[in-house]
């Protein structure tokens, strides 16, 4: 059994500050800086895995050649595929033009050849993440494509060399609330298809689930409940089938996107018990003192594999699904009515990585019904920048609709519910929300949310520290700068530095 890495550094562009390793002190990280970033994450921060992202962005296809050539001494001892892991996140060809897919698969094959020529013991690349996985046949199709490509390459291009390994392990990334709740059905079908094609049983499956996109399209309450139910149902699947399951979470630093920062490790280990791999995203790594980052990663590496497997009865799961569905309905209705007001702020959020533009040909945006939304980082950044953390949207009204028994169940399943909302509320600007509500009555629903959260959870919202008070002033300025995009972008960045995450 291979080693399952507890931490994976990802390229999610949520950092406010420049990376510590960039001598030019630029917060924007270009595609050709990402190789050095990966090595720094391995050597300096102690992460076990690095996600190489081919989805919706430019990527350096020479990554293995350059890693092995420029860092030979390191990788001759610390081997990729055995001690450290480089894992490709490929484009979903059902959602995005697959220009990068062939390139990514070819790198897996050529990387194997190069490692063999260098006398390395291990195939460096052997698994890929498929984003927005909705169906089992999508995973199987990727494996069959790779198998065919491996045979073609070995027969037509390198017939005088040992044949390439033709098997590619797939990591499904399930992003929406609906797909997360249905994860057991997806895996059941995938296991049957895999057995039929490859004539052998899967030893294990890593299942990657989004924290950000489930919240983006359904709201924080629905998103976190879907995350929790997914982990429970994955282990139920493991018990039924005997196939080892390793849940893999993708949180950002702010609560809306999962709430994992160097200062919330204990909270995360409690809320996401049973998770075996977790992303440490750009804000985690670059918006906090490096010694705190190293200590936090070391703790995750040690403690994450030990967290207990969560369980919950079927009737309680059904009650949580009902709560999630009702909350998602409220959230989506509200977003549809306020999204137009937010467009100027979405557009002003600064970019941090080489992403392809959404020109309708080579990339895609997230959607919620007929509503097109920006990526979750941009969405979260924009709402925080005007002092209305998106955690509250529909959350308060959902709490107010619960029976005493369901509220008690929710507090049991989500033990940090009050502290999470209090943490988000430190960046709340009541005056801004009042101004927005006067211009568009739909924002009054969020005022109801805020009031209900304070009443039901018995917490007070608002800034407490000097940085949080300074953040409030910046959000007041941001709301007034919608006609000055350049200045607005500067204010958004200053506020992001204070909260230690862009979005």
C-alpha positions as CSV (number, residue, x, y, z in Angstrom):
1,X,0.0,0.0,0.0
2,X,1.5,3.3,-1.0
3,X,1.7,6.2,1.5
4,X,-1.3,8.5,1.5
5,X,-0.1,12.1,1.8
6,X,-1.8,14.1,4.6
7,X,-1.1,17.5,3.1
8,X,-1.2,18.7,-0.5
9,X,0.0,22.2,-1.6
10,X,-2.4,23.5,-4.2
11,X,-2.2,26.4,-6.7
12,X,-5.6,27.9,-5.6
13,X,-5.0,31.7,-6.1
14,X,-6.3,33.0,-2.7
15,X,-3.1,34.6,-1.4
16,X,-3.1,38.3,-0.6
17,X,0.7,38.6,-0.1
18,X,3.6,37.6,-2.3
19,X,5.1,34.1,-1.6
20,X,8.0,34.1,0.8
21,X,10.3,32.5,-1.9
22,X,9.7,35.2,-4.6
23,X,12.6,37.7,-4.6
24,X,10.6,40.1,-6.7
25,X,7.9,40.2,-4.0
26,X,5.0,39.8,-6.5
27,X,1.7,38.4,-5.3
28,X,1.0,37.1,-8.9
29,X,2.5,33.7,-9.4
30,X,3.4,32.9,-13.0
31,X,3.2,29.4,-14.5
32,X,6.9,29.1,-14.8
33,X,7.4,29.9,-11.1
34,X,5.3,26.9,-10.0
35,X,8.1,24.3,-10.3
36,X,10.2,26.2,-7.8
37,X,7.1,26.6,-5.6
38,X,6.6,22.9,-5.6
39,X,10.1,22.2,-4.5
40,X,9.9,24.8,-1.8
41,X,6.7,23.3,-0.5
42,X,8.4,19.9,-0.3
43,X,11.7,21.1,1.2
44,X,10.9,24.1,3.3
45,X,7.3,23.6,4.4
46,X,7.2,19.8,4.7
47,X,4.1,19.1,2.6
48,X,3.8,15.6,1.2
49,X,2.1,16.3,-2.1
50,X,1.8,19.1,-4.7
51,X,-1.1,19.6,-7.0
52,X,-0.1,20.5,-10.6
53,X,-3.2,22.2,-12.1
54,X,-4.0,21.8,-15.8
55,X,-7.6,22.9,-15.3
56,X,-8.5,26.2,-16.8
57,X,-5.0,27.5,-16.6
58,X,-1.6,27.5,-18.2
59,X,0.8,24.9,-16.9
60,X,4.5,24.1,-17.5
61,X,4.5,20.8,-19.4
62,X,8.3,20.3,-18.8
63,X,7.7,20.0,-15.1
64,X,9.3,16.5,-14.6
65,X,12.2,17.2,-16.9
66,X,13.0,20.4,-15.1
67,X,12.5,19.0,-11.6
68,X,14.8,16.0,-12.2
69,X,17.4,18.1,-14.1
70,X,17.5,21.1,-11.8
71,X,16.9,19.3,-8.4
72,X,18.5,15.9,-9.2
73,X,20.3,15.6,-5.8
74,X,17.1,16.1,-3.9
75,X,14.9,13.9,-6.0
76,X,17.5,11.1,-6.2
77,X,17.0,10.7,-2.5
78,X,13.5,11.9,-1.9
79,X,11.7,10.2,-4.8
80,X,8.5,11.4,-6.5
81,X,5.8,8.7,-6.3
82,X,7.2,7.2,-3.1
83,X,8.2,9.9,-0.6
84,X,6.7,13.0,-2.2
85,X,3.9,13.2,-4.7
86,X,3.1,15.4,-7.7
87,X,-0.5,15.0,-8.7
88,X,-2.1,16.4,-11.8
89,X,-5.5,18.0,-11.8
90,X,-6.6,17.6,-15.4
91,X,-9.3,19.4,-17.3
92,X,-12.8,18.0,-17.3
93,X,-13.4,17.5,-21.1
94,X,-17.2,17.5,-20.5
95,X,-16.9,21.1,-19.2
96,X,-13.7,22.6,-20.7
97,X,-11.9,22.1,-24.0
98,X,-9.4,19.4,-23.5
99,X,-6.3,21.0,-25.0
100,X,-4.3,20.2,-21.9
101,X,-5.4,16.6,-21.4
102,X,-3.2,15.0,-24.0
103,X,-0.3,17.0,-22.9
104,X,-0.8,16.0,-19.3
105,X,-1.1,12.3,-20.1
106,X,2.0,12.5,-22.2
107,X,4.0,14.0,-19.3
108,X,3.0,11.0,-17.2
109,X,4.5,8.7,-19.7
110,X,7.6,10.7,-20.5
111,X,8.2,11.2,-16.8
112,X,8.2,7.5,-16.3
113,X,10.8,7.1,-19.0
114,X,13.0,9.8,-17.6
115,X,12.9,8.4,-14.1
116,X,13.8,4.9,-15.4
117,X,16.8,6.3,-17.3
118,X,18.0,8.1,-14.1
119,X,17.7,4.7,-12.2
120,X,15.0,6.0,-10.0
121,X,13.0,3.2,-8.4
122,X,9.5,4.7,-8.7
123,X,7.2,5.9,-11.4
124,X,6.9,9.6,-10.5
125,X,3.3,10.2,-11.7
126,X,0.5,7.7,-11.5
127,X,-2.7,9.4,-10.5
128,X,-4.8,12.3,-11.7
129,X,-7.7,14.4,-10.2
130,X,-10.8,14.8,-12.4
131,X,-12.6,18.0,-11.4
132,X,-16.4,18.2,-11.4
133,X,-16.8,14.4,-11.5
134,X,-20.5,13.7,-11.9
135,X,-20.5,10.2,-13.4
136,X,-18.6,7.0,-13.0
137,X,-18.0,6.6,-16.7
138,X,-16.0,9.8,-16.7
139,X,-13.4,8.2,-14.5
140,X,-13.4,5.1,-16.5
141,X,-13.1,7.0,-19.8
142,X,-10.0,8.8,-18.5
143,X,-8.4,5.5,-17.6
144,X,-9.2,4.0,-21.0
145,X,-7.8,7.0,-22.8
146,X,-4.6,6.7,-20.9
147,X,-4.3,3.0,-21.5
148,X,-4.7,3.5,-25.2
149,X,-2.2,6.3,-25.3
150,X,0.4,4.3,-23.3
151,X,0.1,1.4,-25.7
152,X,0.4,3.7,-28.7
153,X,3.4,5.5,-27.4
154,X,5.2,2.2,-26.3
155,X,4.5,0.5,-29.7
156,X,5.1,3.5,-32.1
157,X,7.6,5.8,-30.4
158,X,9.6,3.7,-27.8
159,X,9.4,0.2,-29.0
160,X,13.0,-0.5,-28.1
161,X,12.5,0.5,-24.5
162,X,10.5,-1.1,-21.7
163,X,6.7,-0.6,-22.1
164,X,5.1,2.1,-20.1
165,X,2.8,1.3,-17.3
166,X,-0.7,1.6,-18.8
167,X,-2.7,2.1,-15.6
168,X,-3.7,5.5,-14.3
169,X,-5.3,6.0,-10.9
170,X,-8.2,8.4,-10.8
171,X,-9.2,10.8,-8.0
172,X,-12.8,12.0,-8.4
173,X,-13.3,15.6,-7.3
174,X,-17.0,16.0,-6.4
175,X,-17.9,19.7,-6.1
176,X,-21.6,20.3,-5.9
177,X,-23.8,19.5,-2.9
178,X,-25.8,17.1,-5.0
179,X,-22.8,15.2,-6.2
180,X,-21.4,15.0,-2.8
181,X,-24.6,13.5,-1.3
182,X,-24.6,10.9,-4.1
183,X,-21.0,9.9,-3.8
184,X,-21.7,6.3,-2.8
185,X,-23.8,5.7,-5.9
186,X,-21.0,7.1,-8.1
187,X,-18.4,4.9,-6.4
188,X,-20.6,1.8,-6.6
189,X,-21.0,2.2,-10.3
190,X,-17.3,3.0,-10.8
191,X,-16.1,-0.1,-9.0
192,X,-18.3,-2.3,-11.1
193,X,-17.0,-0.6,-14.4
194,X,-13.4,-0.9,-13.2
195,X,-13.8,-4.6,-12.4
196,X,-15.3,-5.3,-15.8
197,X,-12.6,-3.5,-17.7
198,X,-9.5,-4.2,-15.7
199,X,-10.5,-7.6,-14.2
200,X,-9.4,-6.7,-10.7
201,X,-10.7,-5.1,-7.6
202,X,-9.6,-1.6,-6.6
203,X,-7.4,-1.6,-3.5
204,X,-8.3,1.9,-2.5
205,X,-9.9,5.1,-3.7
206,X,-9.0,8.7,-2.8
207,X,-12.1,10.9,-3.1
208,X,-11.5,14.7,-3.3
209,X,-14.4,16.9,-2.3
210,X,-14.7,20.7,-2.6
211,X,-15.4,22.9,0.3
212,X,-15.5,26.1,-1.8
213,X,-17.8,25.2,-4.7
214,X,-20.4,23.5,-2.5
215,X,-20.7,26.7,-0.5
216,X,-20.5,28.9,-3.7
217,X,-23.5,27.2,-5.3
218,X,-25.5,26.2,-2.2
219,X,-24.3,28.4,0.7
220,X,-22.2,27.6,3.7
221,X,-24.7,25.6,5.7
222,X,-25.7,23.3,2.9
223,X,-22.0,23.0,1.8
224,X,-20.6,22.0,5.2
225,X,-23.4,19.5,5.8
226,X,-22.8,18.0,2.4
227,X,-19.1,17.7,3.2
228,X,-19.8,16.0,6.5
229,X,-22.4,13.6,5.0
230,X,-20.0,12.7,2.2
231,X,-17.2,11.6,4.6
232,X,-19.7,9.5,6.6
233,X,-21.1,7.9,3.5
234,X,-17.6,7.2,2.1
235,X,-16.7,5.2,5.2
236,X,-20.1,3.4,5.0
237,X,-19.0,2.5,1.4
238,X,-15.7,1.2,2.7
239,X,-17.4,-1.0,5.3
240,X,-19.7,-2.5,2.6
241,X,-17.1,-3.2,0.0
242,X,-13.8,-3.6,1.8
243,X,-12.2,-1.0,-0.5
244,X,-10.1,1.4,1.5
245,X,-11.3,5.0,1.2
246,X,-9.2,8.1,1.8
247,X,-11.3,11.3,1.9
248,X,-9.5,14.3,0.5
249,X,-10.8,17.8,1.4
250,X,-10.1,21.1,-0.4
251,X,-10.5,23.9,2.1
252,X,-9.4,27.5,1.9
253,X,-8.6,29.7,4.8
254,X,-11.9,31.6,5.3
255,X,-14.8,29.7,6.8
256,X,-16.9,30.0,3.6
257,X,-14.3,28.0,1.8
258,X,-13.6,25.4,4.5
259,X,-11.8,27.4,7.2
260,X,-8.3,25.9,7.3
261,X,-5.6,28.3,8.3
262,X,-2.4,27.8,10.4
263,X,-4.5,29.0,13.4
264,X,-7.5,26.7,13.0
265,X,-5.9,23.3,12.9
266,X,-7.7,22.0,16.0
267,X,-11.1,23.3,14.7
268,X,-10.5,21.6,11.3
269,X,-9.5,18.3,12.8
270,X,-12.7,18.3,14.8
271,X,-15.1,19.4,12.0
272,X,-13.5,17.2,9.3
273,X,-12.7,14.1,11.3
274,X,-12.0,11.2,9.0
275,X,-10.4,13.3,6.3
276,X,-7.0,11.9,5.3
277,X,-5.6,14.5,2.9
278,X,-6.2,18.2,3.0
279,X,-5.1,21.1,0.7
280,X,-2.9,23.9,2.1
281,X,-3.7,26.6,-0.3
282,X,-1.8,29.7,-1.3
283,X,-3.2,32.0,1.5
284,X,-2.4,29.3,4.1
285,X,1.2,29.2,2.9
286,X,1.9,32.9,2.0
287,X,-0.3,35.1,4.2
288,X,1.0,33.9,7.5
289,X,4.5,33.8,9.2
290,X,6.5,30.9,7.7
291,X,7.3,29.4,11.1
292,X,3.5,29.2,11.9
293,X,2.9,27.6,8.5
294,X,5.6,25.0,9.0
295,X,4.3,24.1,12.5
296,X,0.7,23.9,11.2
297,X,1.7,21.6,8.3
298,X,3.7,19.4,10.7
299,X,0.7,19.0,12.9
300,X,-1.6,18.1,10.0
301,X,0.9,15.6,8.8
302,X,0.9,13.9,12.2
303,X,-2.7,14.3,13.4
304,X,-4.8,14.1,10.3
305,X,-4.3,10.4,9.7
306,X,-5.4,9.7,13.3
307,X,-8.8,11.5,13.4
308,X,-11.7,9.1,14.1
309,X,-14.1,7.8,11.5
310,X,-17.4,9.7,11.9
311,X,-20.7,7.8,11.9
312,X,-24.4,8.9,11.9
313,X,-27.7,7.1,11.8
314,X,-29.7,7.0,8.6
315,X,-32.6,9.0,10.1
316,X,-30.2,11.7,11.3
317,X,-28.6,11.9,7.9
318,X,-32.0,12.3,6.3
319,X,-32.7,15.2,8.6
320,X,-29.5,16.9,7.7
321,X,-30.2,16.4,4.0
322,X,-33.5,18.2,4.5
323,X,-31.9,21.1,6.3
324,X,-29.2,21.3,3.5
325,X,-31.9,21.4,0.8
326,X,-34.0,24.0,2.5
327,X,-31.0,26.2,3.1
328,X,-29.6,25.9,-0.4
329,X,-33.0,27.0,-1.8
330,X,-33.0,30.1,0.3
331,X,-29.3,30.8,-0.6
332,X,-29.9,30.5,-4.4
333,X,-32.9,32.7,-4.3
334,X,-31.0,35.4,-2.5
335,X,-27.9,35.2,-4.8
336,X,-30.0,35.6,-7.9
337,X,-31.4,38.8,-6.6
338,X,-28.1,40.4,-5.5
339,X,-25.6,39.0,-8.1
340,X,-25.9,42.0,-10.4
341,X,-25.0,44.4,-7.5
342,X,-21.8,42.4,-7.0
343,X,-20.5,42.3,-10.6
344,X,-18.3,45.4,-10.2
345,X,-16.7,43.9,-7.1
346,X,-16.2,40.5,-8.7
347,X,-14.3,42.2,-11.6
348,X,-12.1,44.2,-9.3
349,X,-10.6,41.2,-7.4
350,X,-6.9,41.0,-8.4
351,X,-5.6,37.9,-10.2
352,X,-3.0,35.7,-8.6
353,X,-2.3,32.9,-11.2
354,X,-2.0,32.4,-14.9
355,X,-5.6,31.4,-15.6
356,X,-7.2,31.2,-19.0
357,X,-9.8,33.9,-19.7
358,X,-13.4,32.9,-19.7
359,X,-13.9,33.6,-23.4
360,X,-16.4,30.8,-23.9
361,X,-14.0,28.6,-25.9
362,X,-11.3,27.3,-23.6
363,X,-12.5,27.8,-20.1
364,X,-15.7,27.8,-18.0
365,X,-17.3,29.6,-15.1
366,X,-19.2,28.1,-12.2
367,X,-23.0,28.3,-12.5
368,X,-26.0,28.2,-10.3
369,X,-29.0,27.5,-12.5
370,X,-29.1,30.2,-15.1
371,X,-26.8,32.4,-13.0
372,X,-23.1,32.5,-13.9
373,X,-20.9,33.0,-10.9
374,X,-17.2,33.7,-10.7
375,X,-14.8,31.2,-9.1
376,X,-15.3,30.7,-5.4
377,X,-12.2,32.7,-4.4
378,X,-13.3,35.8,-6.4
379,X,-16.8,35.4,-5.0
380,X,-15.7,35.2,-1.4
381,X,-13.2,38.0,-1.8
382,X,-15.8,40.4,-3.2
383,X,-18.3,39.8,-0.5
384,X,-15.7,40.1,2.3
385,X,-14.4,43.3,0.6
386,X,-17.7,45.1,1.1
387,X,-18.1,43.8,4.7
388,X,-20.8,41.2,4.0
389,X,-19.1,37.8,4.6
390,X,-21.1,35.3,2.4
391,X,-21.2,32.8,5.3
392,X,-24.4,34.6,6.5
393,X,-26.4,34.4,3.3
394,X,-29.4,32.1,4.1
395,X,-27.6,30.8,7.2
396,X,-29.6,32.8,9.7
397,X,-33.0,32.2,8.1
398,X,-32.2,28.5,7.9
399,X,-31.4,28.5,11.6
400,X,-34.7,30.3,12.3
401,X,-36.7,27.6,10.5
402,X,-35.3,24.7,12.5
403,X,-37.2,22.8,15.1
404,X,-35.6,22.6,18.5
405,X,-34.6,19.0,17.8
406,X,-33.1,19.8,14.5
407,X,-31.2,22.7,15.9
408,X,-29.8,20.5,18.6
409,X,-28.8,17.9,16.0
410,X,-27.1,20.6,13.9
411,X,-25.1,21.9,16.9
412,X,-24.0,18.3,17.6
413,X,-22.9,17.5,14.1
414,X,-21.4,21.0,13.6
415,X,-19.8,21.8,17.0
416,X,-18.0,24.9,15.8
417,X,-21.1,26.5,14.3
418,X,-21.1,29.5,16.7
419,X,-17.4,30.1,16.7
420,X,-17.3,29.9,12.8
421,X,-20.0,32.5,12.4
422,X,-18.5,34.7,15.1
423,X,-15.1,34.5,13.2
424,X,-16.7,35.5,9.9
425,X,-18.7,38.2,11.7
426,X,-15.5,40.0,12.7
427,X,-15.4,41.3,9.1
428,X,-19.0,42.3,9.0
429,X,-19.9,46.0,8.3
430,X,-23.5,46.6,9.3
431,X,-23.5,50.1,7.8
432,X,-22.6,48.8,4.4
433,X,-25.3,46.2,4.5
434,X,-27.8,48.8,5.5
435,X,-26.8,50.9,2.4
436,X,-27.1,47.9,0.1
437,X,-30.5,47.1,1.5
438,X,-31.8,50.6,0.8
439,X,-30.7,50.3,-2.8
440,X,-32.0,46.8,-3.3
441,X,-34.5,45.2,-0.9
442,X,-33.1,41.7,-1.6
443,X,-30.2,42.6,0.8
444,X,-32.8,42.9,3.6
445,X,-32.9,39.1,3.6
446,X,-29.3,39.1,4.6
447,X,-30.0,41.5,7.3
448,X,-32.5,39.0,8.6
449,X,-29.8,36.3,8.4
450,X,-27.4,38.4,10.5
451,X,-30.0,39.1,13.1
452,X,-31.1,35.4,13.3
453,X,-27.5,34.2,13.6
454,X,-26.9,36.5,16.5
455,X,-30.1,35.5,18.2
456,X,-30.1,31.8,17.7
457,X,-26.4,31.3,18.3
458,X,-26.2,34.0,21.0
459,X,-23.2,35.7,19.5
460,X,-22.3,39.3,18.7
461,X,-20.9,40.2,15.3
462,X,-18.4,42.9,14.4
463,X,-14.7,43.8,14.5
464,X,-12.8,43.3,17.8
465,X,-9.1,43.7,17.1
466,X,-7.3,46.8,15.6
467,X,-6.8,44.9,12.3
468,X,-10.5,44.0,12.1
469,X,-11.5,47.6,12.8
470,X,-9.1,48.7,10.0
471,X,-10.7,46.1,7.8
472,X,-14.1,47.6,8.4
473,X,-12.9,51.0,7.3
474,X,-11.5,49.5,4.1
475,X,-14.8,47.9,3.4
476,X,-16.6,51.2,3.8
477,X,-14.2,52.7,1.3
478,X,-14.6,49.7,-1.1
479,X,-18.4,50.1,-1.3
480,X,-17.9,53.7,-2.4
481,X,-15.4,52.9,-5.0
482,X,-17.4,51.0,-7.5
483,X,-16.8,53.6,-10.2
484,X,-13.0,53.5,-9.7
485,X,-11.8,49.9,-10.5
486,X,-8.1,50.6,-10.1
487,X,-8.5,52.1,-6.6
488,X,-11.1,49.5,-5.7
489,X,-8.6,46.7,-6.5
490,X,-6.0,48.3,-4.2
491,X,-8.5,48.5,-1.4
492,X,-9.5,44.9,-1.9
493,X,-5.9,43.8,-1.6
494,X,-5.3,45.9,1.6
495,X,-8.3,44.3,3.2
496,X,-7.3,40.8,2.1
497,X,-3.9,41.3,3.8
498,X,-5.6,42.1,7.1
499,X,-7.8,39.0,7.0
500,X,-4.9,36.9,5.8
501,X,-6.6,35.6,2.6
502,X,-7.8,37.1,-0.6
503,X,-11.0,35.0,-0.7
